[in-house]
Amino acid sequence: MAKVVIDPVYCKGCGLCFAVCPKGLLKTGDKVNAKGYAYAMQENEEQCTACKLCAIMCPDAAITVYK
């Protein structure tokens, strides 16, 4: 099990992390940040394999993966 932490201050909801997640565990969240972007969130945390593809793909370095 792994935890994906997405920093809402930096995430602009571009969706690149959604595209690379092999399990499809990332989606657009319900909340928006101060800039008005609906930032990403992780669902089904127990299915995450901590591959870190989401963190590698993020152009804003807004994602950290903990195993």
N, C-alpha and C positions, 0 to 999 in steps of 0.2 A: 504494500500500500504506500502511496506517495501523496504528498500535498503540493499542489500548485498554488503559489501565492502570486496574485496579480496586483500590482500597485496601481490603484485607480487614479493616482495623480498623473502617471505617465501613459497609461493605456488609452489609446484613441479608438479602440474598437474596430481596427482595420480588418480583422478576421483572418489574418495570415496564420495565426496559431490554430484556428479551427481547421484549416485546410491540411495542416501537417500532422495533427493528432491522429495516430493510427487507430485509436479507440473511439474517436469522436466525442471526447469528454468535455470539450470547451464550447461555450456558447455565449451569446450576447446576454448580459445580465439585465436586470430590471432597473437598476440604479444608474444615474449619470454622475459624472465627475464635475468639477468646477468649470471645466471648459465646455460642458454640455454633451460630452461623448458618453454613450452607453458602453461601459467597459466590459471586458470579458470576465467570465467566471467558470469555475470547474464544477461539473456535476459527476456523480458516481465516483467519488474519491477512491473507493476501494478497488476500482478497476484500473487505476493508473499504474503504469509500469515504470515510471520515472525515466522514460527514454530521453527527456529534455529537448525533444525536437521543437516544442513550443517556445522554449526559452531561447534556443539557437535562432529560430526564425524571427522572433520579435524585433522589429527595427528600433524600438524605443527602450529596450532592455527593461521592460516592465514586468517580466516574469522570472520567478525563482522557483526551482523545484527542490523539494525536500523529500528524502527517502526515509 
